[in-house]
Amino acid sequence: MENIKSVDWRQQLKMNQYRTKVVIFLFFLIYLALGLLIDIYLNLNSGQTSVSNILKLIATGVIIPKATLVLFFIALISLWVTLHFSDQLMLLGTEYQEVTATSSNQQEQQLYNVIEELKIAAGLKYMPKIYIINANYMNAFASGFSEKSAMVAITRGLLEKLDRSELQAVMAHELSHIRHGDIKLTMTASLLSNLILMVVDFLFYRLIFAQQEEENGKNTAQLTFIIMILRFILPIVTLFLTFYLSRTREYMADAGCVELTRDNQPLAKALLKIHQDTLKNAADYQSEYANTAHESVRRASYLYDPSQAGISMMESVNNLFSTHPDLKNRLKALGIDYHD
């Protein structure tokens, strides 16, 4: 317990709200820059002779930057959808059921009671929605952009294989995400970064395969070079941003769990049990993860990143590396010395 620092969750909430605004602002700037590149590309094809001339015409209002405006509104709409439908988006592709106070199943009732107790201890004003995902692998996540829209989800495998104290620790970890307000930050960064990569890929392939007029060849070649550079740089930038946000928030949620439960042992035991179970059943879980749609959306929000047990979910560049702290470092932060 001596290695765990008390979490000022109110200060953390303010910090995450500020970071969310900064992330949104930076990504919107990138969107506007990409839209401007598209407008330059389109106007080169329509007969304009140089990039500098196009920029002057846009600045003076002679040319309306349609692509820039379209991308700006796409970003706005995407954020609105995420804000209002975050729980449905996070559950996409899964088979799930909601747990309520009237659930007759003993395990489900225990889960509800545990979360209700933690909700009171955490000072949350609303009871989060609770979902069980019908999957054998052991994992859990939280979602929602406010206490009122908050939800937690746990796989059937995790529910069945943890004892009550371990289950309580896992749910305390997830409620800490809600309490700290870091879900909004991570989901916003994930959404905008994935959309940016889609736009850059569209530009890249359009420029590579489109037929260019000979007189615009030099300018188009320069633009193609810029897009190629962006295609390799932007994924790295968004990747490391996601790493930083995800790993930081996991340490904070672990500390928040200890603060709520007053014990570091149950969470450490739960993490080790999940890791060992995932290693033991890696082949089966690899297939199960692969056959569940939209796992890349949930990956940064999971309690445990399956890639740490050798399970790959490489659907995009964003999935090349783990979004979570190394298990040893995580346990060390909890005050547990772990050796393989």
N, C-alpha and C positions, 0 to 999 in steps of 0.2 A: 504493500500500500504506500510505502514511503516515496516511490517513484512517480506516483500519480498526483498531479497538481489539480487543485480545485478549479472548475470551469466557471468563469463568469459568463453565463449563457446570455445574459442581457447585453453585455458588451459584445459578445460574439455575434448576436443577432444584428446589432447595429453595424458591425464590421462587414458581415455578409451582405447586408442590404446595400452598403456603400460599394462593395466589390461587384455586386450584381449590376449596379448602375454603370460602373466603369467598364465591365465586360460588354454590356449591351452597347454602350457608346463606341467602344473600339471595334466591335464587330460591324456596327452600322457604318463606320468609316470605311471598313474593308469592302462592305457591300457597295457603297457609293463609288469607291475606286474601281471595283470590278465592272459596275454599270458604265462608268466612264470609258473603260477599255472597250466594252462592247459597242458603245456609241462611236468611238473612234474607228473601230473596225468596220462598222456599217457605213460610215460616211466615207471611208477610204474606198469602199466598193462602189459607192454612188458617184464617184468622180472627183472628190476633194483631193488636193494634191499633196498635202502634208499634215502631219499630226499637229504641229504648232498652229497651222491655219484653222484646223477643226476646233482646237481648244479656244482660240480667239473668238470664233463664231458662236461657240457655246456660251462663253463668258459674256458676250454682248447680247445674247438672247436671239440671235439670228437662227441658230439651230437649237431645237428643243431636245434635251438629252432624254429621249424616251426610255431607253434601256435602264438608265440610272434611276429614273422614277419608278419603273416597273420593279426593279430589284428592291428598292426602298419599300414599296408596298408589299412585296412578297415577304420581306423580313417582318413587317408590322403584322401581317395576317398570321404568319407562322407563330409569332410570339403570342398573339391573341388566342390561337388554337391551343397552344401549350398551356397558357394560363387557365383556360376554362375546361380543358379536357385532359389534364395531365394524368389522372388516374386511369382513364380508358386507354390512353396512349401507352402507359407502362404495362398494361395487362394484355396488349395486343399479341395475338398468336398463342396465348396460353389457355388451358382449360382450368377454370377457377370457380369458386363458390364463395359467397359472402357468409361470414360468421356473425350472428347476432346474439343478443342476450337470451333469446328463446331457443337457441340451438340445442337439440336433444343429445347429440354426440358428446360423450364425456370429455374427450380430448379437446374438442372445439369449445366446450364450455369452460374448461380450464384455461385455454388460450384467451378467451374473452375476459375472464376474471383477472388474469395476470395483467393484461393491457389496461383494464379498468383501474387496477390498483396503481400501476405505474403512471397512468394519466393524472391521477390525483396527486401522487408524489411529485410529478414534474410540474404541476401547476398549470396544466393545459386546460383551457376552457371548454374544449369540445372533445368528444370521444371519436377517435379516428375510425374510419371504416376498416374492417378487417377482412382479408381475403386469404383463402387457402388455394394454392396452385397445385393441381394434381400432377405432381412430378416426383420422381424417386430421389433426385439429387437434393442435397441439403443446401438451402440458401434462403435469403430473405432480403427485402428491401422496403424502403418507405418512399412515399411520394406526396405531392400536394404542395400548393403554393401559399397555403395559409393553414392555420389550425382548423378552420371550418371545413376545408377541402382535403384535410389530411387523410392518408390511408397507409396501412402497413400490409404487406403480403408475405406469406411464409409458405414454403413448399411442404407438401404432405410428408416427404422424406425427413425433413428437418423436424417437423412436429412430432413424428413418431419416434425419433431416435434421441431426442434430448430429454433429460429429466426436468423437473419443474424449475429448479434453480438456474439451470442452463438456459431454459426457454425464457425465463424472466430476464436474464442478462442480455440475451439477443434482442428481445423486445425493448429493453431499456436503451440499447444501442440505437435501434431504429427510431424510437421516440425522441432520442437526443438529436437526431437529424432534423426532425420536425421542430424541436425546441430551438435549435440553433439557426434555423432558417437557411440552411445551406443547400437544400434541395432545389430551390429556385435558381441558385447560382449555377449548380452543376448542370441542370437540365437546360438552362438558357445557353450556356456555353456549348453543350453537346449539340443542341438543335441548330444554332447558328453556324457552328463549325462544319457540320455535315452538309448544310445547304451551300455553304461557301465552296466546299470541295466539289459538289455537284455542278455549280456554276463554272468553276475553273475547268473541270473536265469537259463540259459542254463547249467552252471557248477553245480549248486545246484541240479537240477532235474536229470542230468546225473549221478552224484555221488550217489544220493539217490536210483535210480532205477537200476543202472548198477550192473551186477553180478561181484563180485570181487573174485580173486583167494585167497585162504585161507592164503598163505604165505605173501600176501601183505595187509592183513586185517588191521594190526596195523597202517601202514603208511597211508593207504587210509583213515582210520578213523580220523587220525590227519588232513589230508588234507580236509576231509569233514567238520570237526569242524571249520577250518579256513574259508572255503567258507561260512558256515552258519553265522559266525560272520560278514564277509564282506557283506553278503546279507542283514543284518540289519543295518550295519554302513554306507555303501556307499549311500543308498537312503537318509539317514538323512544328510550326508555331502553335497550331490548334492542339496538336498532340501533347506538347509539353504543358500547355495551359490546362488541359484536361487532367494531366498527371498531377500538377500542382494542386488543383482544386480538389481532386478526388482523394489524394493521399493525405492532405491536410485535414480534410473533413472526417476521414476515417479515424485518425488519431483523436480528434476532438470528440467524436461520438463514443469512442472507447472510453475516454476520460469521463464523458457525461454519464455513461453506463455505470462506472464505478461510483460516481457521485450519487446516483439515484439508488443503487443497491447496497452501497457501503461495503462492497466486497469485490476484489479483483479476480478471485479464483473461478467463479462460474463462467465468466466470459472467456477466460483463457482456456478452460476445459472445453467449452463449446467450440471455439476456433480450432483447437487441436482435434476434436472429434470430427468436425467437418472436413478438415484437411486430410486426416487419415482415411475417412470413409471415401473421400473423392479419389485419393490415390488407389485405394483398393478396388474401386468400381469405375476406374477411369474410362475403360473401353465402353461400358454401357452408358455412362453419363455423357461421353463424347457424342454418341449417337443421339441421345435424348436432347442435349443442347442443340445439336445440329438440326434436328427435326422440329425444333420449336422456333417459329418465326419471330423476328425482331429481337433476338437475344442481345444484339449489339446496342439496342436502346437501353436495356436494363443493366448492362454490364457495369457501368460506372457507379450504379446505385446499389449493387449487390453487397451484402455483408462480406462475402468471400468471392474473390476472383478465381474462377476455375483454372485459369491459365497457370496459376501457381502449382497446380497438380499435373500440369502437362496437357490440359484440355485446351484445344485451339478453337477460337471462334473468329478466324481471320476472314471477315467479310469485307473489310476496308482497311486503309492505311491506319486508321485510328485504333485498330485492334492488334497492332503488332506487339505491343508491350502491355505490362500489367498496369492497371489504373489504381491499384491498391498498394499499400506498404508491404514490404516483405514480411512474412509471418513471424520470423525471428525478431525483427525490429518491432513489430506490433506487440509481441509478447513481452519483449524487453521493456517497452514503454509501460506495460501493465505490471512490471515488477517480477516477471517470470523469466528465468534463464532456461531457454529451450535448446536442446541439441538433438539433431537427427539420430 
